[in-house]
Every structure is written in structure tokens, then in C-alpha cells.
């Protein structure tokens, strides 16, 4: 899991393999590989508080729930340095992050699943489980929709 990047380059993988070699048990092979990125398909229904501009609130939500570093230096919800191997995506954390945005009166996750997978039970269980080598990804980049997407629906 490289610091500040979503994917590991071959030099990092070699360095990790070399560092782990001294701990390898005799008769066991050591294989080091990159994380398996899991693009997500997320939809949130948000209610914008009176007195706040809808566009400003939606822009702030996209930044906070994104994968980039925010203007104040904090990482976005899906920043590569925040998400980790096998860590499930919790609905409660998504809702809390969205609700903390100024101007959001309420937020509710209406869809949470793997982008190219079948529907999951995440809405019922409260979390989307990932495998031990998988890392959640939601870049919400219109030029790269295969890296995860976030849809925001404004409700009243």
C-alpha cells in the first residue's frame, strides 16, 4: 500500500519483497503484488439545509468523499492513504462524512456496491466487505468512470 499513490510501482514491490525475505520460512515462497483496487458505485441522497446553495454543498460533498487531498490538507474519504487492505466500506462512516459537510441537513446511502459486480447486501448490513488484498476505490472522475463513481441526489 504505497504512501501517496493508488498503485505500487515495481521498485516498491521489489523493496518490500527484499525486506520480507529475511522473515520467509524455509520451504515457503514469497509473493509480493499490488493491491486489487475495487471501484465502487455509490449513491447518496442528501438534503441541503435552507440558506445554503445547492451547488456549493454538492461540490463540497464531492471533494470530501473523493480521493484527493482537500484544500486544508486533509485527505478525502477515499484517498489512497486513508483506505487500506481488506477494510470494509462502512455506511455509517460515509453518512457521517457527508453529514459533517456544512449545509447538509441529512444524508442517506441509497446504493453501495462494487462497480462491476452484482448488487450487495451492504445497505442491509451496513458495510461492503472486501477481500484481504482488496482496496476500495472511488475517484469519481468523469474521465475515468471505471475507477468508481459517486452519485449525489438532492432530496427535500
VOMI-310034 format. One record per residue: residue in three letters; x, y, z of N, C-alpha, C in turn. Coordinates in steps of 0.02 Angstrom, whole numbers, plus 50000, padded with zeros to 5 digits. Atoms other than C-alpha are relative to their C-alpha. Layout:
{residu=ALA | n_east=X | n_north=Y | n_up=Z | ca_east=X | ca_north=Y | ca_up=Z | c_east=X | c_north=Y | c_up=Z} .
...
***
This chain:
{residu=UNK | n_east=50043 | n_north=49942 | n_up=50000 | ca_east=50000 | ca_north=50000 | ca_up=50000 | c_east=50045 | c_north=50061 | c_up=50000} .
{residu=UNK | n_east=49952 | n_north=49944 | n_up=50005 | ca_east=50108 | ca_north=50145 | ca_up=49937 | c_east=49972 | c_north=50065 | c_up=50029} .
{residu=UNK | n_east=50020 | n_north=49935 | n_up=49971 | ca_east=50103 | ca_north=50312 | ca_up=50028 | c_east=49993 | c_north=50051 | c_up=49944} .
{residu=UNK | n_east=50011 | n_north=49947 | n_up=50048 | ca_east=50027 | ca_north=50449 | ca_up=49921 | c_east=49984 | c_north=49978 | c_up=49930} .
{residu=UNK | n_east=50016 | n_north=50025 | n_up=50067 | ca_east=49983 | ca_north=50338 | ca_up=49773 | c_east=49950 | c_north=49943 | c_up=50005} .
{residu=UNK | n_east=50050 | n_north=50054 | n_up=50000 | ca_east=49848 | ca_north=50217 | ca_up=49723 | c_east=50029 | c_north=49934 | c_up=49978} .
{residu=UNK | n_east=49971 | n_north=50062 | n_up=50024 | ca_east=49960 | ca_north=50091 | ca_up=49637 | c_east=50075 | c_north=49998 | c_up=50017} .
{residu=UNK | n_east=49929 | n_north=50009 | n_up=49982 | ca_east=50131 | ca_north=50020 | ca_up=49680 | c_east=50041 | c_north=49989 | c_up=49937} .
{residu=UNK | n_east=49956 | n_north=50011 | n_up=50057 | ca_east=50274 | ca_north=50030 | ca_up=49557 | c_east=50045 | c_north=49939 | c_up=50014} .
{residu=UNK | n_east=49959 | n_north=50060 | n_up=49991 | ca_east=50391 | ca_north=49882 | ca_up=49528 | c_east=50057 | c_north=50008 | c_up=50050} .
{residu=UNK | n_east=49946 | n_north=49988 | n_up=49952 | ca_east=50531 | ca_north=49962 | ca_up=49630 | c_east=49976 | c_north=49991 | c_up=50072} .
{residu=UNK | n_east=50028 | n_north=50008 | n_up=49932 | ca_east=50420 | ca_north=49970 | ca_up=49784 | c_east=49986 | c_north=49926 | c_up=50015} .
{residu=UNK | n_east=50014 | n_north=50071 | n_up=49990 | ca_east=50363 | ca_north=49791 | ca_up=49761 | c_east=50064 | c_north=49960 | c_up=50012} .
{residu=UNK | n_east=49936 | n_north=50034 | n_up=49989 | ca_east=50544 | ca_north=49733 | ca_up=49747 | c_east=50029 | c_north=50016 | c_up=50069} .
{residu=UNK | n_east=49974 | n_north=49980 | n_up=49935 | ca_east=50593 | ca_north=49832 | ca_up=49902 | c_east=49963 | c_north=49964 | c_up=50056} .
{residu=UNK | n_east=50039 | n_north=50035 | n_up=49949 | ca_east=50451 | ca_north=49754 | ca_up=50002 | c_east=50019 | c_north=49926 | c_up=50001} .
{residu=UNK | n_east=49980 | n_north=50071 | n_up=50004 | ca_east=50497 | ca_north=49579 | ca_up=49941 | c_east=50068 | c_north=49989 | c_up=50033} .
{residu=UNK | n_east=49933 | n_north=50006 | n_up=49970 | ca_east=50679 | ca_north=49607 | ca_up=49990 | c_east=49997 | c_north=50008 | c_up=50075} .
{residu=UNK | n_east=50006 | n_north=49989 | n_up=49928 | ca_east=50630 | ca_north=49673 | ca_up=50162 | c_east=49968 | c_north=49940 | c_up=50035} .
{residu=UNK | n_east=50034 | n_north=50057 | n_up=49969 | ca_east=50518 | ca_north=49522 | ca_up=50194 | c_east=50039 | c_north=49934 | c_up=49993} .
{residu=UNK | n_east=49964 | n_north=50062 | n_up=50014 | ca_east=50641 | ca_north=49393 | ca_up=50128 | c_east=50031 | c_north=49969 | c_up=50063} .
{residu=UNK | n_east=49968 | n_north=50028 | n_up=49940 | ca_east=50731 | ca_north=49375 | ca_up=50296 | c_east=49950 | c_north=49967 | c_up=50047} .
{residu=UNK | n_east=50051 | n_north=50029 | n_up=49958 | ca_east=50565 | ca_north=49328 | ca_up=50378 | c_east=49965 | c_north=49939 | c_up=49968} .
{residu=UNK | n_east=50031 | n_north=50054 | n_up=50037 | ca_east=50517 | ca_north=49199 | ca_up=50246 | c_east=50020 | c_north=49933 | c_up=50031} .
{residu=UNK | n_east=49986 | n_north=50067 | n_up=49972 | ca_east=50502 | ca_north=49022 | ca_up=50314 | c_east=50030 | c_north=49956 | c_up=49946} .
{residu=UNK | n_east=49969 | n_north=50046 | n_up=50047 | ca_east=50607 | ca_north=48888 | ca_up=50233 | c_east=49945 | c_north=49956 | c_up=49969} .
{residu=UNK | n_east=50049 | n_north=50041 | n_up=50035 | ca_east=50508 | ca_north=48795 | ca_up=50102 | c_east=49937 | c_north=50038 | c_up=49979} .
{residu=UNK | n_east=50057 | n_north=49959 | n_up=50020 | ca_east=50384 | ca_north=48939 | ca_up=50077 | c_east=50022 | c_north=50051 | c_up=49948} .
{residu=UNK | n_east=49986 | n_north=49948 | n_up=50049 | ca_east=50378 | ca_north=49054 | ca_up=49928 | c_east=49971 | c_north=50066 | c_up=50024} .
{residu=UNK | n_east=50023 | n_north=49933 | n_up=49982 | ca_east=50359 | ca_north=49240 | ca_up=49950 | c_east=49978 | c_north=50035 | c_up=49935} .
{residu=UNK | n_east=50027 | n_north=49965 | n_up=50058 | ca_east=50249 | ca_north=49333 | ca_up=49826 | c_east=49974 | c_north=50068 | c_up=50024} .
{residu=UNK | n_east=50023 | n_north=49933 | n_up=49984 | ca_east=50225 | ca_north=49521 | ca_up=49835 | c_east=49968 | c_north=50029 | c_up=49938} .
{residu=UNK | n_east=50035 | n_north=49971 | n_up=50057 | ca_east=50098 | ca_north=49605 | ca_up=49724 | c_east=49961 | c_north=50062 | c_up=50021} .
{residu=UNK | n_east=50038 | n_north=49939 | n_up=49985 | ca_east=49997 | ca_north=49764 | ca_up=49711 | c_east=49930 | c_north=49982 | c_up=50028} .
{residu=UNK | n_east=50068 | n_north=50008 | n_up=49975 | ca_east=49829 | ca_north=49787 | ca_up=49795 | c_east=49952 | c_north=49992 | c_up=49941} .
{residu=UNK | n_east=50053 | n_north=50006 | n_up=50050 | ca_east=49673 | ca_north=49739 | ca_up=49698 | c_east=49950 | c_north=50056 | c_up=50014} .
{residu=UNK | n_east=50045 | n_north=49944 | n_up=49991 | ca_east=49577 | ca_north=49901 | ca_up=49677 | c_east=49929 | c_north=49980 | c_up=49982} .
{residu=UNK | n_east=50070 | n_north=50016 | n_up=50010 | ca_east=49389 | ca_north=49883 | ca_up=49692 | c_east=49961 | c_north=50065 | c_up=49989} .
{residu=UNK | n_east=50039 | n_north=49939 | n_up=50012 | ca_east=49296 | ca_north=50026 | ca_up=49606 | c_east=49929 | c_north=49992 | c_up=50026} .
{residu=UNK | n_east=50066 | n_north=50002 | n_up=49968 | ca_east=49134 | ca_north=50069 | ca_up=49695 | c_east=49949 | c_north=50040 | c_up=49962} .
{residu=UNK | n_east=50058 | n_north=49964 | n_up=50027 | ca_east=48963 | ca_north=50128 | ca_up=49639 | c_east=49959 | c_north=50022 | c_up=50060} .
{residu=UNK | n_east=50032 | n_north=49973 | n_up=49940 | ca_east=48892 | ca_north=50242 | ca_up=49774 | c_east=49949 | c_north=50053 | c_up=49980} .
{residu=UNK | n_east=50050 | n_north=49947 | n_up=50008 | ca_east=48734 | ca_north=50347 | ca_up=49779 | c_east=49978 | c_north=50023 | c_up=50069} .
{residu=UNK | n_east=50024 | n_north=49970 | n_up=49937 | ca_east=48689 | ca_north=50465 | ca_up=49920 | c_east=49943 | c_north=50047 | c_up=49986} .
{residu=UNK | n_east=50055 | n_north=49952 | n_up=50001 | ca_east=48526 | ca_north=50556 | ca_up=49946 | c_east=50014 | c_north=50051 | c_up=50055} .
{residu=UNK | n_east=49984 | n_north=49948 | n_up=49951 | ca_east=48563 | ca_north=50722 | ca_up=50031 | c_east=49947 | c_north=50054 | c_up=49999} .
{residu=UNK | n_east=50046 | n_north=49944 | n_up=49992 | ca_east=48451 | ca_north=50859 | ca_up=50096 | c_east=50041 | c_north=50061 | c_up=50017} .
{residu=UNK | n_east=49962 | n_north=49938 | n_up=49989 | ca_east=48526 | ca_north=51032 | ca_up=50081 | c_east=49961 | c_north=50046 | c_up=50046} .
{residu=UNK | n_east=50032 | n_north=49956 | n_up=49950 | ca_east=48489 | ca_north=51147 | ca_up=50228 | c_east=49979 | c_north=50066 | c_up=49968} .
{residu=UNK | n_east=50021 | n_north=49935 | n_up=50024 | ca_east=48392 | ca_north=51307 | ca_up=50196 | c_east=50056 | c_north=50052 | c_up=50011} .
{residu=UNK | n_east=49949 | n_north=49947 | n_up=49994 | ca_east=48505 | ca_north=51457 | ca_up=50165 | c_east=50067 | c_north=49981 | c_up=49971} .
{residu=UNK | n_east=49938 | n_north=50022 | n_up=50031 | ca_east=48641 | ca_north=51355 | ca_up=50080 | c_east=49989 | c_north=49988 | c_up=49926} .
{residu=UNK | n_east=50006 | n_north=50010 | n_up=50072 | ca_east=48674 | ca_north=51350 | ca_up=49894 | c_east=50013 | c_north=49927 | c_up=49983} .
{residu=UNK | n_east=49997 | n_north=50071 | n_up=50017 | ca_east=48643 | ca_north=51177 | ca_up=49825 | c_east=50066 | c_north=49982 | c_up=49965} .
{residu=UNK | n_east=49939 | n_north=50014 | n_up=50038 | ca_east=48790 | ca_north=51184 | ca_up=49703 | c_east=50062 | c_north=49999 | c_up=50044} .
{residu=UNK | n_east=49942 | n_north=49997 | n_up=49955 | ca_east=48914 | ca_north=51234 | ca_up=49838 | c_east=50003 | c_north=49939 | c_up=50045} .
{residu=UNK | n_east=50003 | n_north=50058 | n_up=49955 | ca_east=48857 | ca_north=51094 | ca_up=49953 | c_east=50019 | c_north=49937 | c_up=49961} .
{residu=UNK | n_east=49984 | n_north=50059 | n_up=50040 | ca_east=48866 | ca_north=50964 | ca_up=49814 | c_east=50075 | c_north=49998 | c_up=49982} .
{residu=UNK | n_east=49928 | n_north=49998 | n_up=50014 | ca_east=49042 | ca_north=51021 | ca_up=49765 | c_east=50040 | c_north=49980 | c_up=50062} .
{residu=UNK | n_east=49965 | n_north=50017 | n_up=49938 | ca_east=49097 | ca_north=51009 | ca_up=49947 | c_east=49994 | c_north=49925 | c_up=50014} .
{residu=UNK | n_east=50009 | n_north=50072 | n_up=49990 | ca_east=49023 | ca_north=50834 | ca_up=49960 | c_east=50045 | c_north=49959 | c_up=49954} .
{residu=UNK | n_east=49957 | n_north=50036 | n_up=50047 | ca_east=49115 | ca_north=50777 | ca_up=49803 | c_east=50074 | c_north=50002 | c_up=50022} .
{residu=UNK | n_east=49931 | n_north=49994 | n_up=49977 | ca_east=49279 | ca_north=50842 | ca_up=49874 | c_east=50012 | c_north=49957 | c_up=50062} .
{residu=UNK | n_east=49992 | n_north=50036 | n_up=49937 | ca_east=49255 | ca_north=50768 | ca_up=50049 | c_east=49998 | c_north=49924 | c_up=49989} .
{residu=UNK | n_east=50008 | n_north=50072 | n_up=50012 | ca_east=49201 | ca_north=50598 | ca_up=49981 | c_east=50045 | c_north=49975 | c_up=49943} .
{residu=UNK | n_east=49956 | n_north=50017 | n_up=50056 | ca_east=49336 | ca_north=50598 | ca_up=49846 | c_east=50064 | c_north=49966 | c_up=50021} .
{residu=UNK | n_east=49937 | n_north=50036 | n_up=49989 | ca_east=49509 | ca_north=50525 | ca_up=49831 | c_east=50060 | c_north=50047 | c_up=49999} .
{residu=UNK | n_east=49946 | n_north=49951 | n_up=50002 | ca_east=49611 | ca_north=50686 | ca_up=49831 | c_east=50010 | c_north=50032 | c_up=50068} .
{residu=UNK | n_east=49987 | n_north=49962 | n_up=49939 | ca_east=49687 | ca_north=50795 | ca_up=49964 | c_east=49959 | c_north=50064 | c_up=49997} .
{residu=UNK | n_east=50042 | n_north=49940 | n_up=49997 | ca_east=49571 | ca_north=50936 | ca_up=50020 | c_east=50043 | c_north=50062 | c_up=50007} .
{residu=UNK | n_east=49964 | n_north=49936 | n_up=49997 | ca_east=49620 | ca_north=51120 | ca_up=50019 | c_east=50033 | c_north=50011 | c_up=50068} .
{residu=UNK | n_east=49972 | n_north=49990 | n_up=49933 | ca_east=49650 | ca_north=51115 | ca_up=50207 | c_east=50052 | c_north=49946 | c_up=50018} .
{residu=UNK | n_east=49948 | n_north=50051 | n_up=49989 | ca_east=49771 | ca_north=50967 | ca_up=50188 | c_east=49974 | c_north=49933 | c_up=50023} .
{residu=UNK | n_east=50028 | n_north=50064 | n_up=49980 | ca_east=49653 | ca_north=50831 | ca_up=50248 | c_east=49989 | c_north=49956 | c_up=49939} .
{residu=UNK | n_east=50014 | n_north=50044 | n_up=50057 | ca_east=49636 | ca_north=50677 | ca_up=50138 | c_east=49925 | c_north=49989 | c_up=49992} .
{residu=UNK | n_east=50070 | n_north=50017 | n_up=50013 | ca_east=49470 | ca_north=50639 | ca_up=50055 | c_east=49984 | c_north=49931 | c_up=50026} .
{residu=UNK | n_east=50024 | n_north=50063 | n_up=49971 | ca_east=49366 | ca_north=50491 | ca_up=50113 | c_east=50033 | c_north=49939 | c_up=49967} .
{residu=UNK | n_east=49971 | n_north=50056 | n_up=50036 | ca_east=49437 | ca_north=50376 | ca_up=49977 | c_east=50072 | c_north=50013 | c_up=49978} .
{residu=UNK | n_east=49930 | n_north=49986 | n_up=50015 | ca_east=49613 | ca_north=50449 | ca_up=49973 | c_east=50040 | c_north=49935 | c_up=50010} .
{residu=UNK | n_east=49961 | n_north=50062 | n_up=49993 | ca_east=49741 | ca_north=50308 | ca_up=49946 | c_east=50034 | c_north=49991 | c_up=50067} .
{residu=UNK | n_east=49967 | n_north=50007 | n_up=49935 | ca_east=49823 | ca_north=50346 | ca_up=50114 | c_east=49950 | c_north=49987 | c_up=50056} .
{residu=UNK | n_east=50052 | n_north=50012 | n_up=49949 | ca_east=49657 | ca_north=50325 | ca_up=50207 | c_east=49974 | c_north=49929 | c_up=49996} .
{residu=UNK | n_east=50027 | n_north=50067 | n_up=50008 | ca_east=49590 | ca_north=50163 | ca_up=50135 | c_east=50057 | c_north=49949 | c_up=50004} .
{residu=UNK | n_east=49948 | n_north=50050 | n_up=49990 | ca_east=49683 | ca_north=50002 | ca_up=50172 | c_east=49974 | c_north=49931 | c_up=49978} .
{residu=UNK | n_east=50015 | n_north=50068 | n_up=50021 | ca_east=49688 | ca_north=49818 | ca_up=50126 | c_east=49944 | c_north=49969 | c_up=50041} .
{residu=UNK | n_east=50053 | n_north=50038 | n_up=49967 | ca_east=49529 | ca_north=49722 | ca_up=50165 | c_east=49953 | c_north=50040 | c_up=50043} .
{residu=UNK | n_east=50042 | n_north=49958 | n_up=49957 | ca_east=49450 | ca_north=49869 | ca_up=50255 | c_east=49931 | c_north=50008 | c_up=49968} .
{residu=UNK | n_east=50067 | n_north=49993 | n_up=50030 | ca_east=49261 | ca_north=49864 | ca_up=50228 | c_east=49980 | c_north=50074 | c_up=49997} .
{residu=UNK | n_east=50028 | n_north=49933 | n_up=50004 | ca_east=49167 | ca_north=50020 | ca_up=50175 | c_east=49938 | c_north=50001 | c_up=50044} .
{residu=UNK | n_east=50055 | n_north=49997 | n_up=49951 | ca_east=49051 | ca_north=50066 | ca_up=50318 | c_east=49952 | c_north=50057 | c_up=49982} .
{residu=UNK | n_east=50050 | n_north=49950 | n_up=50015 | ca_east=48889 | ca_north=50156 | ca_up=50280 | c_east=50000 | c_north=50055 | c_up=50052} .
{residu=UNK | n_east=50002 | n_north=49950 | n_up=49947 | ca_east=48896 | ca_north=50244 | ca_up=50448 | c_east=50055 | c_north=50052 | c_up=49991} .
{residu=UNK | n_east=49945 | n_north=49952 | n_up=50012 | ca_east=49065 | ca_north=50323 | ca_up=50404 | c_east=49985 | c_north=50045 | c_up=49940} .
{residu=UNK | n_east=50019 | n_north=49959 | n_up=50059 | ca_east=49001 | ca_north=50379 | ca_up=50233 | c_east=49949 | c_north=50053 | c_up=50019} .
{residu=UNK | n_east=50052 | n_north=49953 | n_up=49979 | ca_east=48847 | ca_north=50458 | ca_up=50311 | c_east=50029 | c_north=50053 | c_up=50046} .
{residu=UNK | n_east=49969 | n_north=49951 | n_up=49954 | ca_east=48950 | ca_north=50540 | ca_up=50449 | c_east=50042 | c_north=50051 | c_up=49963} .
{residu=UNK | n_east=49959 | n_north=49954 | n_up=50039 | ca_east=49072 | ca_north=50614 | ca_up=50324 | c_east=49957 | c_north=50048 | c_up=49960} .
{residu=UNK | n_east=50044 | n_north=49957 | n_up=50038 | ca_east=48931 | ca_north=50680 | ca_up=50216 | c_east=49962 | c_north=50049 | c_up=50045} .
{residu=UNK | n_east=50039 | n_north=49958 | n_up=49955 | ca_east=48831 | ca_north=50747 | ca_up=50363 | c_east=50043 | c_north=50055 | c_up=50031} .
{residu=UNK | n_east=49956 | n_north=49950 | n_up=49971 | ca_east=48984 | ca_north=50842 | ca_up=50426 | c_east=50014 | c_north=50059 | c_up=49953} .
{residu=UNK | n_east=49990 | n_north=49946 | n_up=50048 | ca_east=48987 | ca_north=50949 | ca_up=50268 | c_east=49951 | c_north=50056 | c_up=50016} .
{residu=UNK | n_east=50045 | n_north=49944 | n_up=49986 | ca_east=48917 | ca_north=51122 | ca_up=50305 | c_east=49946 | c_north=50006 | c_up=49946} .
{residu=UNK | n_east=50056 | n_north=49993 | n_up=50046 | ca_east=48745 | ca_north=51141 | ca_up=50227 | c_east=49963 | c_north=49935 | c_up=49987} .
{residu=UNK | n_east=50035 | n_north=50064 | n_up=50007 | ca_east=48699 | ca_north=50956 | ca_up=50233 | c_east=49955 | c_north=49991 | c_up=50060} .
{residu=UNK | n_east=50049 | n_north=50011 | n_up=49947 | ca_east=48540 | ca_north=50933 | ca_up=50334 | c_east=49996 | c_north=49926 | c_up=50018} .
{residu=UNK | n_east=50001 | n_north=50072 | n_up=49989 | ca_east=48536 | ca_north=50744 | ca_up=50311 | c_east=50032 | c_north=49965 | c_up=49940} .
{residu=UNK | n_east=49970 | n_north=50040 | n_up=50054 | ca_east=48621 | ca_north=50608 | ca_up=50209 | c_east=49982 | c_north=49927 | c_up=50011} .
{residu=UNK | n_east=50018 | n_north=50070 | n_up=49997 | ca_east=48572 | ca_north=50431 | ca_up=50168 | c_east=50030 | c_north=49964 | c_up=49940} .
{residu=UNK | n_east=49971 | n_north=50039 | n_up=50054 | ca_east=48664 | ca_north=50300 | ca_up=50066 | c_east=49944 | c_north=49959 | c_up=49969} .
{residu=UNK | n_east=50053 | n_north=50037 | n_up=50034 | ca_east=48545 | ca_north=50230 | ca_up=49935 | c_east=50028 | c_north=49945 | c_up=49954} .
{residu=UNK | n_east=49968 | n_north=50054 | n_up=50039 | ca_east=48670 | ca_north=50124 | ca_up=49837 | c_east=50073 | c_north=49995 | c_up=50021} .
{residu=UNK | n_east=49929 | n_north=50013 | n_up=49984 | ca_east=48836 | ca_north=50046 | ca_up=49887 | c_east=50015 | c_north=49929 | c_up=49975} .
{residu=UNK | n_east=49983 | n_north=50065 | n_up=50029 | ca_east=48909 | ca_north=49907 | ca_up=49781 | c_east=50064 | c_north=50006 | c_up=49960} .
{residu=UNK | n_east=49943 | n_north=50001 | n_up=50046 | ca_east=49057 | ca_north=49855 | ca_up=49676 | c_east=49975 | c_north=50024 | c_up=49932} .
{residu=UNK | n_east=50021 | n_north=49971 | n_up=50064 | ca_east=49051 | ca_north=49948 | ca_up=49511 | c_east=49984 | c_north=49947 | c_up=49948} .
{residu=UNK | n_east=50010 | n_north=50050 | n_up=50052 | ca_east=49066 | ca_north=49794 | ca_up=49402 | c_east=49975 | c_north=49934 | c_up=50028} .
{residu=UNK | n_east=50022 | n_north=50061 | n_up=49968 | ca_east=48990 | ca_north=49669 | ca_up=49521 | c_east=49925 | c_north=50000 | c_up=50010} .
{residu=UNK | n_east=50072 | n_north=50004 | n_up=49986 | ca_east=48817 | ca_north=49610 | ca_up=49571 | c_east=49982 | c_north=50044 | c_up=50060} .
{residu=UNK | n_east=50022 | n_north=49963 | n_up=49941 | ca_east=48713 | ca_north=49702 | ca_up=49699 | c_east=50023 | c_north=49964 | c_up=50063} .
{residu=UNK | n_east=49977 | n_north=50029 | n_up=49938 | ca_east=48773 | ca_north=49676 | ca_up=49875 | c_east=49947 | c_north=50011 | c_up=50054} .
{residu=UNK | n_east=50045 | n_north=49990 | n_up=49944 | ca_east=48688 | ca_north=49669 | ca_up=50044 | c_east=50024 | c_north=50057 | c_up=50045} .
{residu=UNK | n_east=49970 | n_north=49947 | n_up=49960 | ca_east=48783 | ca_north=49823 | ca_up=50102 | c_east=49949 | c_north=50046 | c_up=50032} .
{residu=UNK | n_east=50050 | n_north=49956 | n_up=49971 | ca_east=48627 | ca_north=49928 | ca_up=50128 | c_east=49965 | c_north=49967 | c_up=50060} .
{residu=UNK | n_east=50032 | n_north=50035 | n_up=49945 | ca_east=48555 | ca_north=49795 | ca_up=50242 | c_east=50048 | c_north=49988 | c_up=50058} .
{residu=UNK | n_east=49952 | n_north=50017 | n_up=49948 | ca_east=48714 | ca_north=49750 | ca_up=50337 | c_east=50039 | c_north=50061 | c_up=50026} .
{residu=UNK | n_east=49964 | n_north=49941 | n_up=49978 | ca_east=48789 | ca_north=49924 | ca_up=50347 | c_east=50073 | c_north=50002 | c_up=49979} .
{residu=UNK | n_east=49931 | n_north=49998 | n_up=50025 | ca_east=48953 | ca_north=49878 | ca_up=50264 | c_east=50009 | c_north=49959 | c_up=49937} .
{residu=UNK | n_east=49982 | n_north=50036 | n_up=50061 | ca_east=49026 | ca_north=49824 | ca_up=50099 | c_east=50067 | c_north=49966 | c_up=50014} .
{residu=UNK | n_east=49940 | n_north=50038 | n_up=49983 | ca_east=49151 | ca_north=49686 | ca_up=50133 | c_east=50048 | c_north=49994 | c_up=49940} .
{residu=UNK | n_east=49949 | n_north=50008 | n_up=50050 | ca_east=49315 | ca_north=49673 | ca_up=50038 | c_east=50045 | c_north=49942 | c_up=50019} .
{residu=UNK | n_east=49953 | n_north=50054 | n_up=49987 | ca_east=49440 | ca_north=49532 | ca_up=50020 | c_east=50064 | c_north=50027 | c_up=50030} .
{residu=UNK | n_east=49940 | n_north=49978 | n_up=49965 | ca_east=49607 | ca_north=49537 | ca_up=50112 | c_east=50050 | c_north=50038 | c_up=49957} .
{residu=UNK | n_east=49954 | n_north=49964 | n_up=50044 | ca_east=49702 | ca_north=49602 | ca_up=49959 | c_east=49967 | c_north=50056 | c_up=49961} .
{residu=UNK | n_east=50038 | n_north=49950 | n_up=50036 | ca_east=49567 | ca_north=49722 | ca_up=49900 | c_east=50000 | c_north=50067 | c_up=50038} .
{residu=UNK | n_east=50003 | n_north=49932 | n_up=49973 | ca_east=49563 | ca_north=49911 | ca_up=49925 | c_east=49945 | c_north=50037 | c_up=49963} .
{residu=UNK | n_east=50056 | n_north=49962 | n_up=50029 | ca_east=49408 | ca_north=50019 | ca_up=49898 | c_east=50026 | c_north=50060 | c_up=49960} .
{residu=UNK | n_east=49981 | n_north=49944 | n_up=50043 | ca_east=49420 | ca_north=50149 | ca_up=49759 | c_east=49937 | c_north=50035 | c_up=49976} .
{residu=UNK | n_east=50055 | n_north=49959 | n_up=50027 | ca_east=49301 | ca_north=50291 | ca_up=49716 | c_east=50029 | c_north=50068 | c_up=49982} .
{residu=UNK | n_east=49970 | n_north=49937 | n_up=50023 | ca_east=49389 | ca_north=50427 | ca_up=49615 | c_east=49948 | c_north=50050 | c_up=49977} .
{residu=UNK | n_east=50053 | n_north=49958 | n_up=50026 | ca_east=49226 | ca_north=50495 | ca_up=49543 | c_east=50027 | c_north=50049 | c_up=49947} .
{residu=UNK | n_east=49971 | n_north=49960 | n_up=50054 | ca_east=49322 | ca_north=50558 | ca_up=49392 | c_east=49961 | c_north=49986 | c_up=49936} .
{residu=UNK | n_east=50040 | n_north=50012 | n_up=50061 | ca_east=49210 | ca_north=50582 | ca_up=49239 | c_east=50042 | c_north=49974 | c_up=49941} .
{residu=UNK | n_east=49956 | n_north=50024 | n_up=50053 | ca_east=49361 | ca_north=50547 | ca_up=49127 | c_east=50021 | c_north=49927 | c_up=50011} .
{residu=UNK | n_east=49981 | n_north=50069 | n_up=49983 | ca_east=49392 | ca_north=50380 | ca_up=49216 | c_east=49945 | c_north=49969 | c_up=50043} .
{residu=UNK | n_east=50056 | n_north=50028 | n_up=49960 | ca_east=49222 | ca_north=50311 | ca_up=49270 | c_east=50013 | c_north=49929 | c_up=50025} .
{residu=UNK | n_east=49984 | n_north=50068 | n_up=49977 | ca_east=49298 | ca_north=50138 | ca_up=49287 | c_east=50036 | c_north=49999 | c_up=50067} .
{residu=UNK | n_east=49966 | n_north=49995 | n_up=49935 | ca_east=49386 | ca_north=50200 | ca_up=49446 | c_east=49951 | c_north=50016 | c_up=50057} .
{residu=UNK | n_east=50051 | n_north=49988 | n_up=49948 | ca_east=49223 | ca_north=50216 | ca_up=49543 | c_east=49961 | c_north=50064 | c_up=49987} .
{residu=UNK | n_east=50042 | n_north=49941 | n_up=50011 | ca_east=49079 | ca_north=50338 | ca_up=49540 | c_east=49957 | c_north=50013 | c_up=50061} .
{residu=UNK | n_east=50041 | n_north=49976 | n_up=49945 | ca_east=48981 | ca_north=50439 | ca_up=49665 | c_east=49944 | c_north=50042 | c_up=49971} .
{residu=UNK | n_east=50058 | n_north=49962 | n_up=50023 | ca_east=48805 | ca_north=50499 | ca_up=49626 | c_east=49968 | c_north=50033 | c_up=50061} .
{residu=UNK | n_east=50033 | n_north=49963 | n_up=49946 | ca_east=48725 | ca_north=50633 | ca_up=49734 | c_east=49931 | c_north=50022 | c_up=49976} .
{residu=UNK | n_east=50069 | n_north=49983 | n_up=50016 | ca_east=48537 | ca_north=50653 | ca_up=49733 | c_east=49974 | c_north=50047 | c_up=50054} .
{residu=UNK | n_east=50026 | n_north=49952 | n_up=49951 | ca_east=48462 | ca_north=50807 | ca_up=49816 | c_east=49927 | c_north=49984 | c_up=50014} .
{residu=UNK | n_east=50069 | n_north=50013 | n_up=49980 | ca_east=48303 | ca_north=50772 | ca_up=49914 | c_east=49975 | c_north=50059 | c_up=50041} .
{residu=UNK | n_east=50030 | n_north=49947 | n_up=49958 | ca_east=48184 | ca_north=50884 | ca_up=50009 | c_east=49979 | c_north=49972 | c_up=50066} .
***
